[in-house]
Amino acid sequence: MEWLSYLLFLICPLMMILCMKGMNGHKHNASHASKEIDVKMTKLEQENEQLRKEINALSILVKKES
């Protein structure tokens, strides 16, 4: 049974190396996803600015009616 603990001890670094290698293969997809997120973020910022303008216009309108 002593060999089992050594086996687990040796498998751990091997699995880490394989997992890290597998993560490096997905860099292309991550780059594409990053660009997609940037586009969505820009769109959301533009929508947010438009909504702020609408809120300000409505606030001015309410103040005038009061």
C-alpha positions in Angstrom: 0.0 0.0 0.0 3.0 2.3 0.4 3.4 2.4 -3.3 -0.1 3.8 -3.7 0.8 7.0 -1.8 3.9 7.5 -4.0 1.8 6.9 -7.1 -0.7 9.6 -6.1 2.2 11.9 -5.2 3.7 11.4 -8.7 0.4 11.7 -10.6 -0.4 15.1 -9.1 2.3 17.1 -11.0 1.7 15.1 -14.2 -2.0 16.0 -14.1 -1.2 19.6 -13.4 1.1 19.7 -16.5 -1.6 18.1 -18.7 -4.3 20.5 -17.4 -2.1 23.5 -18.1 -1.3 22.2 -21.6 -5.0 21.8 -22.2 -5.8 25.4 -21.1 -3.2 26.8 -23.5 -5.1 25.2 -26.5 -8.1 27.5 -25.8 -6.3 30.8 -26.1 -7.7 31.4 -29.5 -11.3 31.0 -28.3 -10.6 33.2 -25.3 -9.3 36.0 -27.6 -12.5 35.7 -29.7 -14.6 35.8 -26.5 -12.7 38.8 -25.3 -13.5 40.7 -28.5 -17.1 39.7 -28.3 -17.3 40.9 -24.7 -15.7 44.3 -25.7 -18.3 44.8 -28.4 -21.1 44.0 -25.9 -19.6 46.3 -23.3 -19.4 49.2 -25.8 -23.0 48.6 -26.8 -24.1 48.6 -23.1 -22.2 51.8 -22.4 -23.9 53.5 -25.3 -27.3 52.3 -24.1 -26.5 53.5 -20.6 -25.6 56.9 -21.9 -28.8 57.1 -23.9 -30.9 56.1 -20.8 -29.1 58.8 -18.7 -30.1 61.4 -21.3 -33.7 60.3 -21.2 -33.8 60.3 -17.4 -32.4 63.8 -17.4 -34.9 65.0 -19.9 -37.7 63.5 -17.9 -36.4 65.0 -14.7 -36.4 68.4 -16.3 -39.9 67.9 -17.6 -41.2 66.9 -14.1 -39.5 69.9 -12.5 -41.2 72.2 -15.0 -44.6 70.7 -14.3 -44.2 71.1 -10.5 
